[in-house]
Amino acid sequence: MSGKTLSRHMKDLEEKGLLAEREMEISDGKSEMVYWFPTGDIYKIINKEMLYYLISTRNKCAVKVYLFLLNWY
């Protein structure tokens, strides 16, 4: 999958309200842009590599299934 395709998929998820990006302090005062899934009042943070894996290797419902299992656990 090309970088352009990945960007398009992520933009589609953002437009549908399934993915958001914000700056977050990680450690030692360093901040980093992170992606998170706005699911109701609870937010789940997911790392960039996992998001890339879900988008590039699975079908279009993989993100929803991942969130369901993450919330269930």
Stockholm file with secondary structure:
# STOCKHOLM 1.0

chainA/1-73         MSGKTLSRHMKDLEEKGLLAEREMEISDGKSEMVYWFPTGDIYKIINKEMLYYLISTRNKCAVKVYLFLLNWY
#=GR chainA/1-73 SS CCHHHHHHHHHHHHHTTSCEEEEEEEETTEEEEEEEEEETTEEEEECHHHHHHHHHHSCTTHHHHHHHHHHHC
#=GC SS_cons        CCHHHHHHHHHHHHHTTSCEEEEEEEETTEEEEEEEEEETTEEEEECHHHHHHHHHHSCTTHHHHHHHHHHHC
//
